[in-house]
Amino acid sequence: MARGGTSGFSETVTIEGAEFLASLTLRSDVGLLALHGSTEGGTAELAREVAARTGASALVFTQPAGPPAHIPSPRMAVPHCRALKSFLSHVTLTVSLHGHLRPAAPHSIFLGGTHRAAALTLAAALARLAPAFETVTDLDAIPSGLRGLHPRNPVNLTPAGGVQLELPLRARTEHPAGTAGGPDRPPRPVVAALTAGVERLMAGPRA
């Protein structure tokens, strides 16, 4: 449900010595989150596009300058980040987008996080509209480092918790590895699938 239209802001925040630009857009109480937009290519673009298509909120962290730093998600939940604090106070359910490079799973999308019903909803949309990828929702089958269950992980700090999607490279960008030039462009089937899944989440109960 939308909360009074669109608002938001951007801020520069330093976390563990690395400088990030946190860009926040507040719309509905379902939110797209990309914590590692500069190190997990395509996640920032995917979060922004799906949020714009659905009317969801979005918070994207990027690093406009300096060497990209990958800080584990629980350590990104710093109290001095005003954008994250606003996101967490506005959003009820979070969909957090991440990237993985597991050589044994180049077509697997892992759906972790604490909101298992929402994970199944997103998995169903991905299976229907992006069938080139395998969706994995069984937490025991997800590599332990990709399950998104840490209590300080921002995906779990909204009232209903959330879903952490770990996307392989092919599900995040149409650019082959090593291709230079231009922003990452998320694959159209994945955009369509996440758009449909997020719309379903927005229409249903959050608990």
N, C-alpha and C positions, 0 to 999 in steps of 0.2 A: 504494500500500500504506500503510495507517495505521501510525503510529508511536506506539503506546502511548496511544491515546485523544486527548482534547482538552486543550489548554492555551493560554495566551495572556495578553496584558496590553495596556494602553494607556499611551501616554506623550505628553507634550507636547514637541515638538521645534521649534526655530527654524532655519529655512533661509533664508538670504539676507534676513534681517530679517522674515520672515513666520512666524507661529506656527501650527503644525499639530498636530492630534491624530492620532496614528498608532495605529490599533486592530488588534491582531494576534490571530488565532486559528489555532493550529497543529493540524492533523489529518493529512491524508495528505501525500505528497511531491509532489503536484500542487497548485499554489497560484494563487489568483485575486488580482490586484493592481489597485488603483484609486489611482493617484497623484494624481489631480486631482478628488477627489470633490466639492469645492465649486464648481468652475468648469466641470465637464463633467457636467451634471445627469443623474442616473440611473445613472452608473457605479458609485458607491458601493453603491447599493441592489442593483444587478445582481450585483456581486461577492459581496455578503453572501448574497443569496438562492441563487445557484448553488452557492456553497460549502456552505451549510447543507444543500441538497438532495443534494449528492453526497458530502459528507464531505471535501471539499478544504480546504486551508488558505486563509486570506484575510488580506490586509493592506490596510487602507483608510486613506487620508489625507483628512482633512476640516479645515475651518477654522471652528470654532464662533463666532469673533468676529473683528471687523476686516474690512477690504475683502478679498475673495478675490484671491489672487495665483496666477498661472499660471506656474510655474517649469518650464522644459523638463526632460523626463524625465532626461537624463543628469546634470543638476545636482541632482536629488533624491537621488542616490546618495551621501549624505554619510556619513562614517565615524562621526559622533557619534549617529546614529539607531540606538538599540538594537533597536527593533522591526524595522527593515529588516535589520539584521545577523542577527537571529534567523531571520527569514524566509528569507534567502538561504542560511543554513547548514542549514536544515531541508528546504527545497523543492528538488526536482530539475528540475522543468519548470514554467514560469510562463505563465499566461494573463493578460495585462495589458489592462485595459479602458479605452478612451479615447473621447472624443467629437470629431466633426468637424462643421463647418458649411459644407462646400463647396457653394455654390449649384448647381453643375453636377452634383452627385451626391447628391441628397437621399434616395435609396434604396440607396446603395452602402455595403456594409460591406467595408472594406479589411483584409486579414489579412497583416500584416507580421511582423517578427521573424525570428530566425535558424533556428528549428525549422520547416522547410518541410513536413515530413511531418505534424506536428501541425496546421499551418495548414490543410492539405488535409482533415484529419479534421474540424476544426471547421467548415470551409466546407461539407462534405457534410451535416453535421447541420443547418446553417442553411438550405441549399437545400431540404432535405426538410421541415423543420418550420416555417420562417419564409420561405416562398417569395415574400412581398411584397418582399423585399430582394434585391439583387444582391450576390453575394459575389465579391470580386476578390482573387485570390491571386498573380497574375503581378506580381512586384515592379516590372517596368518599367511596368506600368499603374497603379501606386499612386503618388500624388503624393510627391515626394522627401521632403517633411517629415513624411510619415505612414508611412514604411516601417519605423521602429523597428529600425534596424540599427546604431545607434551602439554601440560596445563598452562604454560606460559607462551605457547605458540599463539600468535594473534588470531589464528583461525578459530581457536577455541575460547576466545575471550568475550565474544558476543553472547547474549542471553541464551540463544538456541544452539550455540556452537557453530560448527560449519563443516565444509568439505574441503580437503586439500587434494587438488588434482596435480599429480606428477606426470607431466607430458613428455614423451620422447621428442627428439628434435624434429622429426617429420610431422608431428602434430602441432608444432609451434610456429614453424616458418617454412615457406616454400623455397627459401634459398638453400642450396646444398652447402654442406660444411665447407668452409674455406672461401665461399663466394663473397667478394667485397662489393660494396656500393649499395646505397639505398637502405631504407628501414626494413625491418623484418615484416613480412606479410603473412599473417596466419592463414593456413589452408581454409578454403571456403567451406568444405564439409564440417570442419571442426567449429568454425564460427557459427554455422547454421545449427549444429547440434547443441552447442552450449547456449545459444540464444533460446532455442526451444526448451531446453532444460531449465534455464533460469526463469523463463516466463512461467513454467509449470510451478516452480518453487514460489514465485511471487503470488500465484493464484491460490496456493494451498496454505495449510497451517504451518506455523514456524516451529512448533514444539516437536 
